[in-house]
Amino acid sequence: MIFYATTLSSYSAKVRIVLCAKGVAFEERLPPGGYHSAEYRAIVPMGTLPAIQIGDWVLSESEAINEYLEESHPLPALLPRDPKERARVRFVARFHDLHLEPRVRSLFAHAKSATRNAAHVTAQRLEIERRLDQLAGWVQPQPYLLTPELSLADCGLLVTLPLARDVLAACGETLAIPASLQGWLDTASQHPAVVRALLPWRQATQHWLKAQAL
Ligand SMILES: N[C@@H](CCC(=O)N[C@@H](CS)C(=O)NCC(=O)O)C(=O)O
């Protein structure tokens, strides 16, 4: 399996957690020519990261990839067996993709003081905090967000929550994280597959944040 990714890409890190948790053999490649290049689009029509390729078969969209990996490599299971519990895991994964991550992404251009709009940063922080409060009301970490073992609900948030905290810090603001989510983050981040999967992302992110401060 070829895994198209960059170390800085959040959605790639989300999928890399699943690849590592399931012990899938993969070859990680940079998108040839970069995102959106004609060369990459000839392989991955969406032009986004991440994507996987097996022979001629290509799949993009991180959640579709994670669900494919769950079905093609069932162990360890990252979805519960009960249909209602499975649906809740999927809900939290979508909540992350649709309502939380895009807010954090919108802050990237503001990490540099020269291009910062302080009003935008504060508005996004308040909205992220509102979403985290909602999430904290829906989950009872046990110790993973909805399950006793790692699930697909954890993967995106394990990337986006520390990223939100660190990008907001670079923008001069402090993110208020509900205590239950902070406890979950501290514990879930220690999962060996999460540590392995996120190491390249953590290093690339810290390097990028330092460069923004120059
Ligand atoms: N919904 C997509 C979002 C992927 C995404 O935005 N990836 C970023 C890198 S983290 C990207 O490819 N950015 C370039 C672009 O969107 O054109 C997914 O879940 O895979």
The ligand as an SDF file (V2000), in Angstrom:
LIG
                    3D

 20 19  0  0  0  0  0  0  0  0999 V2000
  -11.6070   16.1140    3.8990 N   0  0  0  0  0  0  0  0  0  0  0  0
  -10.2460   15.8090    3.5540 C   0  0  0  0  0  0  0  0  0  0  0  0
   -9.3740   16.9740    3.9470 C   0  0  0  0  0  0  0  0  0  0  0  0
   -7.9430   16.7240    3.5750 C   0  0  0  0  0  0  0  0  0  0  0  0
   -7.1160   17.9780    3.6050 C   0  0  0  0  0  0  0  0  0  0  0  0
   -7.6040   19.1190    3.7220 O   0  0  0  0  0  0  0  0  0  0  0  0
   -5.8310   17.7440    3.5020 N   0  0  0  0  0  0  0  0  0  0  0  0
   -4.9130   18.8530    3.4060 C   0  0  0  0  0  0  0  0  0  0  0  0
   -3.6010   18.4630    4.0190 C   0  0  0  0  0  0  0  0  0  0  0  0
   -3.7990   18.1600    5.7700 S   0  0  0  0  0  0  0  0  0  0  0  0
   -4.7370   19.1370    1.9550 C   0  0  0  0  0  0  0  0  0  0  0  0
   -4.6760   18.2320    1.1430 O   0  0  0  0  0  0  0  0  0  0  0  0
   -4.6750   20.4260    1.6270 N   0  0  0  0  0  0  0  0  0  0  0  0
   -4.5520   20.8420    0.2690 C   0  0  0  0  0  0  0  0  0  0  0  0
   -5.9050   21.1340   -0.3230 C   0  0  0  0  0  0  0  0  0  0  0  0
   -6.9450   20.9830    0.3350 O   0  0  0  0  0  0  0  0  0  0  0  0
   -5.9260   21.5120   -1.4600 O   0  0  0  0  0  0  0  0  0  0  0  0
   -9.8010   14.5200    4.2550 C   0  0  0  0  0  0  0  0  0  0  0  0
  -10.3860   14.1830    5.2880 O   0  0  0  0  0  0  0  0  0  0  0  0
   -8.9130   13.8320    3.7410 O   0  0  0  0  0  0  0  0  0  0  0  0
  1  2  1  0
  2  3  1  0
  2 18  1  0
  3  4  1  0
  4  5  1  0
  5  6  2  0
  5  7  1  0
  7  8  1  0
  8  9  1  0
  8 11  1  0
  9 10  1  0
 11 12  2  0
 11 13  1  0
 13 14  1  0
 14 15  1  0
 15 16  2  0
 15 17  1  0
 18 19  2  0
 18 20  1  0
M  END
$$$$
